[in-house]
Amino acid sequence: MLPILINWGPLVLPSWHTFYVLGALAAFALLLDLARRHAPDLDRQVLSRLFAVSYVAGYLGARLLSIQIEEPAIRGFTATLTALLSFGPMTFYGGAIAAFLSGSAYALINRLKVPILMDLAIPAGLLALALGRVGCFLNGDDYGKAIPMAAGAKPPIWSVTLPNLADGIARYPVQLIEAGLVSALALGLCIGFSYVRRHGRPGMVGYLGIIGYANLRFGIEFLRDDFRGFAFGTWLSTSQFISLIILAACAVSIPFWLRNGQPGRP
């Protein structure tokens, strides 16, 4: 669609990388704002370091999962490490899982409360994803399936044709669909933050965000047409498989969340 956002002489801004950075900055701003309003006792420098650790781990995790799924020719430690430290395809779930694990480890080492940080970080991460998907749309990546149409029919006004695919097929704008749904989820979590924290355990906001996104992603994958790997033959995409594992883990933990506990103040 628009792979180069700005091209003014020596200034060249690729769309995807620009929105990736914008997403990271927006996530950091939201993280600090949520902390200011809902966890004022948290030190801002500690949060900044936590964000930096999670950001780097998220980037590496996103590249690593993409290498395993989309770049089968890259095998062996040296080749994988070289690819890992270079630009290339990235997979959100790989980055999200790596950021979650590294952030949790950092929190435990520094004696921070992981559930409270989940409440702050999950809405911020969803905002970053929403902006990143806009970059995917402009770059023509992570595209949708062809829209079923009768012969000679005009495609719907909301459909997209991606120049980089050079096939003239009208497709679902799945990147923008995901961006809109994820933005709505992040906004809902922010608006309902105080209510959920008053009536639920610390971590409940993050828990609901994880469940919400896993459900959204499972459904959105049915509209995707780019290669994302498969699990159990071709029944499920890799992301759908990961979504089911996440939902299963959340289901197992339901008794914990339903158990009486002190509402979520730090």
C-alpha positions in Angstrom: 0.0 0.0 0.0 2.6 2.5 1.2 5.8 0.7 2.2 7.8 3.9 2.3 6.0 6.5 4.5 8.4 9.4 3.9 11.0 9.7 1.2 12.7 13.1 1.3 16.2 12.9 -0.1 18.3 11.2 2.6 15.3 10.9 4.9 13.6 7.5 4.2 11.1 6.2 6.7 9.7 2.7 6.0 6.1 2.4 7.1 6.4 -0.8 9.1 9.4 0.2 11.1 8.0 3.7 11.7 4.8 2.3 13.2 6.8 -0.3 15.1 8.7 2.5 16.9 5.5 4.5 17.3 3.8 1.5 18.9 6.7 1.1 21.3 6.6 4.8 22.3 2.9 4.8 22.7 3.1 1.6 24.8 5.7 3.2 27.1 3.6 6.4 27.5 0.5 4.4 28.4 2.5 2.2 30.8 3.7 5.3 32.7 0.3 6.9 32.6 -1.5 3.8 34.0 1.2 3.5 36.7 0.7 7.1 37.6 -3.0 6.7 38.0 -3.3 3.2 39.4 0.1 2.3 40.9 1.7 5.5 42.1 4.1 3.7 44.4 6.0 2.2 41.5 9.3 3.8 40.7 9.4 5.3 37.2 13.0 4.4 36.7 12.3 0.8 37.5 9.4 0.8 35.1 11.6 2.3 32.4 14.2 -0.5 32.9 11.5 -3.1 32.9 10.2 -1.7 29.6 13.6 -1.7 28.0 14.2 -5.3 29.0 10.8 -6.4 27.7 11.3 -4.4 24.5 14.6 -6.1 23.6 13.4 -9.5 24.6 10.2 -9.0 22.6 12.0 -8.0 19.5 14.3 -11.1 19.7 11.4 -13.4 20.5 9.4 -12.1 17.6 12.3 -12.7 15.2 13.1 -16.1 16.6 9.6 -17.5 16.2 9.4 -16.1 12.6 12.7 -17.7 11.8 11.4 -21.1 13.0 8.1 -20.8 11.1 8.9 -18.8 7.9 12.6 -19.3 7.2 13.3 -23.1 7.2 16.6 -22.6 5.3 18.0 -21.0 8.5 19.2 -23.7 10.8 22.1 -24.1 13.2 23.2 -21.8 16.0 25.4 -19.5 14.0 22.9 -19.0 11.1 20.0 -18.5 13.6 22.0 -16.0 15.6 23.0 -14.0 12.5 19.3 -13.9 11.3 18.1 -13.1 14.8 20.3 -9.9 14.9 19.2 -8.8 11.4 16.0 -7.3 10.1 13.3 -9.7 8.9 9.8 -11.1 9.5 8.5 -10.9 13.0 5.7 -12.8 14.8 3.7 -11.1 17.5 3.2 -14.1 19.7 6.9 -14.8 19.8 7.6 -11.3 21.0 4.7 -11.2 23.5 5.8 -14.5 25.1 9.4 -13.4 25.3 8.5 -10.0 26.7 6.2 -11.6 29.3 8.8 -14.1 30.5 11.6 -11.6 30.6 9.5 -9.0 32.2 8.3 -11.4 34.9 11.8 -12.6 35.6 13.0 -9.0 35.9 10.1 -8.2 38.3 10.8 -11.3 40.4 14.5 -10.5 40.7 13.7 -6.9 41.7 10.9 -8.0 44.1 8.2 -6.3 42.1 4.6 -7.7 42.1 4.1 -9.4 38.7 0.2 -9.3 38.8 0.2 -5.5 39.2 2.7 -5.1 36.4 0.5 -7.3 34.2 -2.4 -4.9 34.7 -0.2 -2.1 33.5 1.7 -3.8 30.7 -1.0 -5.8 28.9 -3.1 -2.7 27.8 0.1 -1.0 26.8 1.3 -4.0 24.7 -2.1 -4.2 23.0 -1.8 -0.5 22.0 1.6 -1.2 20.5 0.2 -4.1 18.5 -2.6 -2.0 17.2 -0.2 0.6 15.8 2.1 -2.1 14.5 -0.8 -3.7 12.5 -1.3 -0.3 10.7 2.3 -0.6 9.7 1.7 -4.1 8.4 -1.2 -2.8 6.3 0.8 0.0 4.8 3.6 -2.5 4.0 1.3 -5.1 2.6 2.2 -7.8 5.1 0.0 -10.2 7.1 -2.7 -9.8 4.4 -6.2 -11.2 4.3 -8.0 -13.8 2.2 -9.7 -13.0 -1.0 -13.3 -11.8 -0.7 -15.8 -14.2 -2.2 -17.4 -12.5 -5.2 -19.6 -13.4 -8.1 -18.0 -13.1 -11.6 -18.0 -9.5 -12.7 -19.1 -8.1 -9.4 -17.4 -5.1 -8.0 -15.4 -5.6 -4.8 -16.8 -3.9 -1.6 -15.5 -0.4 -0.9 -13.8 -1.6 2.2 -11.8 -4.3 0.5 -8.1 -3.8 -0.4 -5.9 -4.8 -3.3 -2.2 -5.0 -2.3 0.3 -3.8 -5.0 3.1 -5.8 -3.6 1.2 -9.1 -4.3 0.6 -8.0 -7.9 -2.5 -10.3 -8.2 -5.3 -7.8 -8.3 -7.3 -9.7 -5.8 -9.7 -7.8 -3.5 -8.9 -9.0 0.1 -10.2 -8.5 3.6 -8.3 -5.6 5.3 -7.4 -8.0 8.1 -4.6 -5.8 9.4 -6.9 -2.9 10.0 -9.6 -5.2 11.4 -7.1 -6.5 14.0 -5.9 -3.0 14.7 -9.4 -1.8 15.4 -10.5 -4.7 17.5 -7.3 -4.6 19.6 -7.6 -0.9 20.0 -11.1 -1.3 21.3 -9.9 -4.0 23.7 -7.1 -1.8 25.0 -9.5 1.1 25.4 -12.0 -1.1 27.3 -9.3 -2.2 29.7 -8.2 1.3 30.4 -11.7 2.6 30.9 -12.7 -0.3 33.1 -9.3 -0.5 35.0 -10.5 1.1 38.2 -13.7 -1.0 38.3 -11.8 -4.3 37.7 -9.1 -3.5 40.2 -11.8 -2.6 42.9 -13.7 -5.9 42.4 -10.9 -8.3 41.4 -7.5 -9.5 42.3 -4.3 -7.7 41.1 -3.6 -9.0 37.7 -7.3 -9.3 36.7 -7.0 -6.5 34.1 -4.1 -8.2 32.4 -5.8 -11.6 32.7 -8.9 -10.2 30.9 -6.7 -8.6 28.2 -4.9 -11.9 27.5 -8.2 -13.8 27.2 -9.6 -11.1 25.0 -6.7 -11.0 22.6 -6.4 -14.8 22.4 -10.0 -15.0 21.4 -9.7 -12.2 18.9 -6.5 -13.6 17.4 -8.0 -17.1 17.0 -11.0 -15.7 15.0 -8.9 -13.2 13.0 -6.7 -16.0 11.8 -9.5 -17.4 9.7 -9.3 -14.3 7.5 -5.5 -14.4 7.1 -4.0 -15.7 3.9 -0.2 -15.2 4.4 1.9 -18.2 5.5 2.1 -18.5 9.3 2.9 -22.1 9.8 0.5 -24.9 10.8 -0.2 -27.2 13.8 -1.9 -30.6 13.5 -1.5 -30.8 9.8 -3.3 -27.7 8.4 -6.1 -27.6 10.9 -4.8 -24.7 12.8 -2.3 -21.9 12.2 0.6 -21.6 14.6 -1.1 -18.5 16.1 -4.4 -20.3 16.6 -2.5 -23.2 18.3 -0.8 -20.7 20.7 -4.1 -19.0 21.3 -5.7 -22.3 22.4 -2.8 -23.0 24.7 -3.2 -19.5 26.3 -6.9 -19.9 26.6 -6.5 -23.4 28.2 -4.0 -22.0 30.7 -6.4 -19.1 31.5 -9.2 -21.6 32.0 -7.2 -23.7 34.4 -6.5 -20.6 36.5 -10.2 -19.5 36.8 -10.5 -20.9 40.3 -7.6 -18.7 41.4 -9.3 -15.6 40.0 -12.7 -16.5 41.5 -11.2 -17.0 45.0 -11.8 -14.2 47.4 -8.8 -11.9 47.7 -7.9 -8.3 48.5 -8.9 -5.9 45.7 -6.0 -4.8 43.5 -4.2 -1.9 45.1 -0.4 -2.1 45.1 
